[in-house]
Structure formats: C-alpha cells, structure tokens
Amino acid sequence: MDQDSRSSPEHRQQARTPSKARQATLQEIINTDGYVSVATTARELGISEMTVRRDLDALEKRGLVIRTHGGAVAPQDEMPPPVDLVEPSFDTRCRKNAGMKTAIGKAAAEMVLPGETIGIDVGTSTYYLALGLAGRKGLKIFTNNLRAAPVLDDIANQVYLTGGRIHRREMSINGSIAVEQLGGYWFNRVFIGAAGLTDKGCFDFSLEDTEVKKLYLSRSDETVVLCDSTKFERMSVGRICGFESVDTLVTDSMPVGALKDALDEASVQIVIASP
C-alpha cells in the first residue's frame, strides 16, 4: 500500500476501528433491519466494501450471520426471507397482479379527504392510487413519481413535482434536491410503495428512492404503505423503515405469522382491498 493510501481518511477510519467493534456494529444492523447491505454499510460507516465483506465472512464462520449476495442476514431456524436484488421493469410489475393493485389503489384513494395535502411515492401501487384519484377535486398533491403526475394533473387540483435526479427506469425523481424540497413541506397523508415486507419492516430495491420515502415518512400526520401480498416475507437491499413509522397498510390479503405479529405490535391498521 502506498503512502497516500495509508493516509487516506478511509484507511485511518478502518485503522481506528477494531474488527470486533465493526463486527458488533454489523450484527446490530442485522438484528435491527434483518439484512445488511455491503455497499450501504460501507458508505455509512466510512469503510471499504472489502472490509465489510471480510467482517461478514468472519461472522459467518462463527455462525452469527448467513451471507447472501451483496450482504448478509441473521441466522434463523427457518429459511431467511428471499432477498430480491433485481427490480423487474415497471411494465412487468404493472401486469403482474394488476387486479390486486387496482383494488389497493382504489382503497387507498378512498382514504383521501377533501382539501388534503398528500404525498405520493413511486411504484406500481402508487400509480394505481393516482388512477383512483382521477376526478377528485380540491387536493394539493406532491410527488416524485413522473408516471403519476400527468394522471393527477387537473385544473381542480394543485400538483407539484419535485426537482432532482431522474431515475429513468423507474421514472422517479430522487437525490438531494428532491429530499431538500420535500423537507420544506408537511403532509396530511403520504402513500409509500414497498418492494417487500418482513417482520423487520418495509424494503425497497432503490437506495436512492428509499431516501425520498424516508423523507415522506418523517413529514406526515399519517403514513400509508401500499403493498400486495406477493411481497410479504420478501426483502430487498434498502430498508425503508420499521413498522413503528407506519400507520396503515393497504393490501389484498391479511398477513400471517411473524409479519402479522410485528404489524400488531406496532399498532398498524390493516386495510384489506377487495378486487
């Protein structure tokens, strides 16, 4: 290693932090979130991805974690929840379980009261929510969803689209500009999409979109998660939140087992949408 590498802030951070302390931190993350991402943890702790992988390998040898592609999960008596790493295209997701998502979108739309200020996240279920709101009047709507905005745009409503970086594949807007702009508002209600739910909380594919979702959650009187039952007991790389941050789950089927117990413990209201 050359002198510049040894004197870099990252190398100094790794040198200051003993491996046992790093590994204890990784275990704490897994115990809280159910999953640890190599890339996310390296960025948040200011260490290299190689260091995170070595620490996770050491924890696995001690039987404390189970390594997965891109990270690790906690060892369990049962098989760990599947970790989805590749997000299907928007069109594919729209076609899959379209009836469920239409019903979820309509049920969520019925929750919106006249004159409310609402935030609408990205995703297929939130797109169906936008369709369910078509024709409503007197709403103030903020969204980073480029597909939903044209559906919502009506002279009877005020629709605001955030600035920021365009995620072309998802047709979302994210990044520091979007987060900063949304941080200046307060919402009566926000609607969040999720790629997976486990007893550890809500998960999403995109780390960038996840940051905007977290912002929505922190700026609302009521938070509503839209998620069809095919995503139960599935995880992805980005943890959005635990259920303590969720007021209502709108879905098509009642959760069971550990997921239902976690929702009940957090007093999350569950709304079942009928097709």
N, C-alpha and C positions, 0 to 999 in steps of 0.2 A: 504494500500500500504506500503511495507516495505521501509526501508531507502535507499537500493540500487536502488530500482525502482524510488524513488523520486529524486535521484541524477543522474540518467541516462541522457545522452545528449538529448535523445528524449523527456524525460519529461521536462527538462529545456527549450527546444525549444518550447514545447507546452505552458509552463507556461509563457514564454516571449511574445508569440504572442496572442493578444486578439482575441476572437472568431470573432468579427466584421471584423478584418483585414484578418483573414483566409478566412472568407466567401466572402469578397470582392475579394480576390485572386481567389477563386473558380469561382466566377461569371465572372471574367476577362478571365479565361481559357475557360469557356464555350462560352463566346461571341466571342472569337478568333477562337477556334477549333470546336465549335458546340457540343462538347461532353467532359466530364471529366471522367477519369477512377479513381476509388478509389485507386487501387493498385499503379498506376503510380504516381498519385499526392502525395500519402503518401510518396513514395520513394523520389520524387523530393523536397518536402517541409521538409522532415525530421520529419514527424509526424506519428502517428499511423493510420492505416486504420479505426479503430473505431472512431477516432476524425474526419476524413474526412466524414464518414457516418453520424455522428451527425450533422456536419455543413451542409451537403447536405439536411438532413431531416429538419433542421431549415429553409433553403432557400425554400424548397418545401412548407412548411406551410405558407410562405409569398407569395407563388405564383410566385417565381422567377426562379425556375427550375422544371423540371419534372424528377423524379427519375426513373432510369432504373436498370436492373440487372447489378451490377458492376460499376455503376456510375450515371450520370445524363446528361440531355440535356436541352437546352434552351426552354422555353415555346413558342409555335408558334400558329398562327391562324389555321394552318394546322397541321395534324399529323406529329410528328417528323420522320425523316428518320429511317428506321429499323436499329437496331444495331446488327450486326452479331457477335456472341461471339464464336461459334464453327466452326472451319475450316473443310470443307469436305476434304476427302482424295485426294491426288494428282490424283489418277486414276479416281475418280469420277469427279473431275473438268476437267480432260482432255477429258473425254467422253462427258461432257455437253458442248454444243455449240462448238464442235470440228471444224466445218466448219468456224465459226466466227474467232476462234483463229488461225486457219491455215492462213486465209486471213490477219489477223492482223500481224502475224509473217512474212509473205512474204512482206507485205507493209513496215514493219519496216526494213527488211533486205535490201530492195532497197535503203534505206537512207544511208547505209554504203558505204563510198567511198574507193577506193583502198589505201592501206597503212595506214589506220586509226588505232588509238589505241582506243579501245572501252571497256566499262564495261557492263557486263550483270548480272542482278539481278536474284533472284529466282522467281519461279512461273510457271504457265502453259503457259501463253502467251509468256514469255521469252524463254521457252523451244521450242515453235513453232518458235520463232525467230532463235534459234540455228539451227533448221532443215532447215529454209530458207537460212541460211548462208552456209550450206554444199556445198562444192565445190568451195567456194571463196578462193582467194589466197592473200598473202601479208598482212594479218591483224595481229595486236597484240591485243590479247583478254584477259581480266582479268575477272574472275567470281568467285562467291562463290556458284555457282549452280552445285551440284555434278551430276545432270542428264544431264545438258547441256555440261559439259566439255568433256565427251567422244564423243559426237556428233561433237564438234568443233575441236577436236584434229586431226590435219592433218599436214603432213610434210611441207605443203605450208604456214602454219600459225604458229605463236607463241602463245601458250595458257598457261596462268598462273592461277593456282588455289590457292586461299588464304588458309592460315592456320587458325586454330581456333577451336571452339567447333562445333561438328556436331549435327544439328537438324535432327534426324533420320527420323521423319515422313515426313518432307518436303524435306529431302536430301539437306539441305543447310548448309553453314558454317557461323557461326556468332561469336559474342563475341569480347572481347577487342583485341585479337590478329588479327582478321580479320580487325577490324577498324583501328588498328595501321598500318598494312601492306598497306591497300588501301590508307591510308592517305599520303603515300610517292609517289603516282603516280598522273599524270594528264591525263585526257582522252579527246579525240576529241568529243566523244559522249557516253552517258550512256543510258541504257534501263532499266526502272524500272517497275515492276509489281505492281498492286494495287488490294486490295480486295473490294474497294468501292470508289466512288466519290460523293461528295456533293458540294454545293457552298462554303463549308468551306475548301475544299481541298481533298487530297488523303489519304486513310486509308488502314491499313493492320491488319491482325489477330495477327501476332507475334511481340511483343515488341522488341525482340532480333534482328529479321530480319530488323525491322524498323530502328534500329540504323545504320545498314550497308547501307540501302537505303539512309538515310540522308547523309552519308559519300560520296556515289557515287554522289549525287546531288551537293555537295559542291566542287567537284573536276573535273568538266567537262565544256567544252565550250558549249555543248548543252545537254539538258536533255529531254528524250523522255519517256513518260508514255504510257504503253500498257494496255488497259482496254476495255473489251467488254461491250456492252450496258446493259447487265443484272445487272451490278454492279452500274449503275447510281442511285443516290439518296439512296445509302446504306452506312452505316458507320461500322467501327469496332473499336476495343479498342485502336489501335495505329495510331496516326496521323502522316503521313509521312511528309507532307508539305502543304503549301498553293500554289495556282496556280502561285504566283509570282516566284516560284522556277522552274516552268515547261516551257519549250519552245514549245514542241509539244505533242499532244495527238493523238495516233493512236487507232482508234476504228472502230466499224462496223456500227454505226448509229449516226446521228447528235444529240447531247444533246439539250434539250429544257429547257425553264423556267429559274429558278434561277441558275441552273448549267451552262447553256449556257451563261447567263449574267456574271457570275463570270469568266468564261473562257475568254470571250471577254474583260472584264475589265482588265484582266492580260495579254492580247495580246497573248494568247496561240493559236498556229496554230493547227487546227484540220484536221487530215488526215483520210478520210473515206476509209476503206479497203473493196473492193468488193469481195464477195465469188467467 
